Amino acid sequence: MECPHLNSNIKIFKAVKKDESLEWMCSTCQTDKSPWICIHCGVVNCGRYVNGHAKAHFEENVDHMICMDCDNYAAYCYICDDFVVNDSKELNCLREWLQPSNDRSESSKPLKRQGMIIEEEENKRCKRYKKGINKKSFCKARVSGLRNLGNTCFMNAVLQSLSNIQQFSCYFKELPSLEYKNHKNGKKNNHIKKDNNGAEMLLAEELRKTLISLRQGSKSAISPESLFAVIWKVVPRFRGYQQQDAHEFLRYMLDRLHMELLNILPYPKDNNALFIGAKGKATIVTTIFGGILQNEVTCLVCGTESKKHDPFLDLSLDIPHHAIMKPVSNKSKEEELPSIQLLDCLSSFTELEELADSELYLCHSCKCKQRSTKRFWIRRLPNVLCLHLKRFRWNNFFRTKLDNYIDFPVQGLDMNKFILVNRHETRGTSNGSTLYDLAAVIVHHGSGAGSGHYTAYATHDGCWHHFNDSSVTVTDVNTVASCKAYILFYIRRELNLTPFSV
């Protein structure tokens, strides 16, 4: 949004003398998490997702309405209640002034700043790793964060998760530039849009550049501005700076990538599967994330059975109804919500269900709509199993969030019981291994569907990391296992990848 309060508010240069020993720490509670600096007086307080002391500072000083996130340099106006998008010369100077000195000049001394990973911190934290982690004395991985461009945490969490799925990110890393790639057969491509200068806008190309930068890890944080700009143009659904749903973004992006790659690269046919957008055609998207469901509908009157095969890139799982309950004791709402097993959510997805009267099945034998049952089986497992937990539900005219903890395995998720078994096959043998290990988790913090904050946990070079926009910190497996997952990415232990010519 265009903030009218920006130009008259930047007085920090006169209010605070720059000091190389400056550390970003809340002046009220001394936490180093999510530090926000007031651009009027220079006081540092914690952001809205910690203890909210930056907002309290504004409420006590109404002229101090704009703060800047010390991690990603995004400006936020409390009066407009939104991130600021109109830049000014003073604001850009402030961003340079806040950056560590070694980011601007190799000869100057570095400015101490919380939220950035340094090698010493990685060494200490990786020594505390427990069961399930590659036991190294230190973590050598170089990891980059992603700057928040204004409520773009939903995009950053998805990108960091995909970046740490090695088969996916390495494919794009080895892919040549797509900017000047000729379209196959010379046919007009309605899926490739052009800008005002006639240049093609490819989401795949900008994603390729972003993933390469993330894999290099040469900077503490990179800005995904070019990628976000293309997303605005090719997927209008995500224009603006309002908070978006990470799962919706993931699906839009994967579908878009699949369609673009089909039209600009020669891909082999896969006669054993159905794929989104083109029957018998595979891309890296469908090879990594693609699976097949078998949908069985049975008429309860004549017993006629109808089978349909549906491709999927992810599975959206309902949280069982017994999780929805009101506190009945003196315990807090957080303590009262029951814990649920991920396997219970998967079982609920595949269990036999009788369709409601509003969903009567048109039976071809009875020649009319009849009561029926429905059941899903997994006919073909994907190489990367993406599970979306449906935490947001409509309640009258607004969406509510189910904040239950879902107990999920970090290693050894066994999908054997959910696979369709044919008469001449042993369960799980036709598709290879049914065991999956966790690679990444996206977490939604907050209570609202259109608000809150997204972060991601992902394993990189044997170490678990927490990706919170620009801030990347090494963490342990116990912390990952205790998070309230929203989207889970599991990698199959024995991959079945088709080679692609690039």
C-alpha positions, 0 to 999 in steps of 0.5 A: 500500500502507499503509506501517506505517513512515510516521508514525515516520519524518518527521524532516526538519523538525528535521534540515534547515533550509529554504533558498531556494537548495536544489537537488535534486541527488544528494549522491553523484554530483551528478546532477540526474536523479530526485532522492529526498530522505530524509524522515528526514535530508533528504539528497538522492540519485538514484533507482533508475533512475539510480545508485540512491544513495537505496537505497544510503543506506537500506542504510547507514542502515536507519532511513532507509527512506522517501524522497520523489521531489522531482519528483512528491512520491510517497513510497517505502518501501524496507522495504515495497518499494512506494510509500506510499498512506496519507497523514498530516498530516506527509506532506502538510506535507512535500509543501507544504514541498518545493514551489517557493515560487511554487507556494504564494504569488506574493509569496514567492521561488521555490525552485530545483528541478531537473526543471522546465522554465523558459523560459530552458532551453527557449530554449537547448535549442531552439537546438540543434535539428537536421534534422527539427525546426521551426527556431525560435530558442526553444520557446514551448510551455507544457507540463505534466507528470503527477504519479506517483501510485505506479507510474502512469508507464505511464498518464502516458506514454500520456496524454502521447502522446495529448495530443500527437496534435493531432486527438485532443486537440483533439476532446476540448478542443472537446467539451462536458461529458459529465457531464449528457449524455443517453443516446441513445434513452433506453435503459439503458446497461450500459457506463456505471457509477455510483458509490455516490451514483448518479452516472455515472462516465465515463472520457471525461469525466475524460480530457477534463478531463485533456487540457484541463489538459495543453493549457493548460500553466498548471502545471508538473505536474498530478495525474491523480487523478480520472482514475485513480480512475475507471479503478480503478472502470470497469477493475478490471484496473488497480486498485492501485499495481503497475506495469502494461503501457502497451500493455495500458492504451492498448488498454483505454482506447481500447476503453472510450472508443469504447464510452462515446462510442457510447452518449452522443453521436450519431455518423454511420455509416461504411459503408466500414469495420468498427469495434470494438463496432458495425458501421458506427459510428465515434467519434473513437477509430476515426476516428483510430486505426482501420484494417482488416486482411485476413486470408488463409488458404489451404489447402495441399491444395486451394488454397481461399482464405478472406478475413476483414476485421479492424478494428484500433486498433494493430498488435503487431509481433514482433521478428524471431527473429535478434534473440534471441541470446546474447553470444559475445564480450567485448562487453557484452550491450548491445553484442552485441544486433543492431539491427533495422529497423522495416520488418523488423518490419512485413515479418515481420508481413505475410509468408506464414506456414505455420500450425503443426500445432496450428493446422490450418485447417478447410477448407470445401472439404475438410470437414476440418482441413488444413495451411494458410498465413496472411498479413496485408495492410493493407486500410485505413490509419489516420490515426494508425498505432500500432505496438506492439513485442512486447518481452516474451516468455514464457520458461518461467514468467516474461516476459523483455524483448528490449532490442534497438534498433529503427531507426525513421524519424522522418519519412517512414515509407512503408507502401505495400508493406504495403497490399493491392492490388486488380486495378483499383487502383495500390498506395497510391492508394485510401487516400490518402497512405501516408507517416507522420511520428512524433508520439510514442514510449513507452519502457520502461526496465528489464528486467522486464515488471512493473517498470521505468519508462515515459517518453514522447517527443512533439512539441509545437508543433514541439519534441520533449519528453521526458515523465518523469512530472512532469518535462518537458524539451525534447530533440532529434530525435537523442535521440528517434531513438536511444531504444528504442521500445516504442510508436510513434505515426505521423500520416498526412501527409494525414488523412482525418477525418470531421467529428463533431457534438458 
